[in-house]
């Protein structure tokens, strides 16, 4: 099975100059958790997730209309081609702990998107092999691996009876410098 057989072709993308409000509208209207970001030529420039939008709103304290997609998108996009095998897509998802893969053509233009949901929906059909379920389970397991928060890891006592210290619930201080952080999809 090839990526092109299962990918969603009618993908809505935003541009680097759009606001986070426009990206959120795409996600709401099309019931998806990310929006690929394209440049003026339709080439993949990044990806923005629903989590990216939430964290930007929380940390910047600005309305979504006032924050450009370019400020919070992940510029490093893991993508595949429509001719790639599903095994390649699984490997990319596992390695990069992501569950959505934009599909690009040979010029880097957006051609579609393959999500883990697309693969799961296919595997529940009559034409799927039993090995597909094993492959999907392995991918989900790799993506959903729990990580220990850095702040809690450092404060855990070697004494097993002692509870770890709690993190502050205050929002981080705003800085004037623009920072780019990796998308949740790239972890």
VENLINTA-V405101 format. One record per residue. N is the residue number from 1. BURIAL is # if it has 24 or more other C-alpha atoms within 12 Angstrom, else .. D_LAST is the distance of its C-alpha to the last C-alpha in whole Angstrom. Layout:
# VENLINTA-V405101
N:BURIAL:D_LAST + N:BURIAL:D_LAST
This chain:
# VENLINTA-V405101
1:.:26 + 2:.:25 + 3:#:22 + 4:#:24 + 5:.:26 + 6:#:24 + 7:#:22 + 8:#:23 + 9:.:25 + 10:.:26 + 11:#:23 + 12:#:23 + 13:#:21 + 14:#:22 + 15:#:23 + 16:#:21 + 17:#:25 + 18:#:24 + 19:#:24 + 20:#:21 + 21:#:24 + 22:#:24 + 23:#:21 + 24:#:21 + 25:#:24 + 26:#:23 + 27:#:20 + 28:.:23 + 29:.:26 + 30:.:24 + 31:.:22 + 32:#:19 + 33:#:15 + 34:#:14 + 35:#:17 + 36:#:17 + 37:#:18 + 38:#:21 + 39:.:24 + 40:.:27 + 41:.:28 + 42:#:25 + 43:#:23 + 44:#:19 + 45:#:18 + 46:#:15 + 47:#:13 + 48:#:13 + 49:#:12 + 50:#:15 + 51:#:12 + 52:#:12 + 53:#:16 + 54:#:17 + 55:#:15 + 56:#:17 + 57:#:20 + 58:.:20 + 59:.:19 + 60:#:22 + 61:.:24 + 62:.:26 + 63:.:26 + 64:#:24 + 65:.:27 + 66:.:27 + 67:#:23 + 68:#:22 + 69:#:19 + 70:#:19 + 71:#:18 + 72:#:15 + 73:#:14 + 74:#:11 + 75:#:13 + 76:#:11 + 77:#:12 + 78:#:11 + 79:#:14 + 80:#:17 + 81:#:21 + 82:#:23 + 83:.:25 + 84:#:22 + 85:.:22 + 86:#:20 + 87:.:19 + 88:#:18 + 89:#:16 + 90:#:15 + 91:#:14 + 92:#:12 + 93:#:10 + 94:#:10 + 95:.:9 + 96:#:6 + 97:#:5 + 98:#:7 + 99:#:10 + 100:#:12 + 101:#:13 + 102:#:16 + 103:#:19 + 104:#:21 + 105:.:24 + 106:.:25 + 107:.:26 + 108:#:22 + 109:#:23 + 110:#:22 + 111:#:23 + 112:#:21 + 113:#:18 + 114:#:17 + 115:#:15 + 116:#:15 + 117:.:18 + 118:#:20 + 119:#:20 + 120:#:21 + 121:.:24 + 122:#:25 + 123:#:25 + 124:.:27 + 125:.:30 + 126:.:33 + 127:.:32 + 128:.:29 + 129:.:29 + 130:.:28 + 131:.:26 + 132:#:24 + 133:.:23 + 134:.:22 + 135:#:20 + 136:#:18 + 137:.:18 + 138:.:16 + 139:#:13 + 140:#:13 + 141:.:13 + 142:.:11 + 143:#:8 + 144:.:10 + 145:.:10 + 146:.:11 + 147:.:10 + 148:.:13 + 149:.:13 + 150:.:14 + 151:.:18 + 152:.:19 + 153:.:18 + 154:.:20 + 155:.:23 + 156:.:23 + 157:.:27 + 158:.:28 + 159:.:30 + 160:.:29 + 161:.:31 + 162:.:30 + 163:.:27 + 164:.:24 + 165:.:25 + 166:.:23 + 167:.:21 + 168:.:23 + 169:.:23 + 170:.:24 + 171:.:22 + 172:.:21 + 173:.:24 + 174:.:24 + 175:.:24 + 176:.:26 + 177:.:23 + 178:.:21 + 179:.:17 + 180:.:14 + 181:#:11 + 182:#:7 + 183:#:7 + 184:#:6 + 185:#:6 + 186:#:4 + 187:#:0
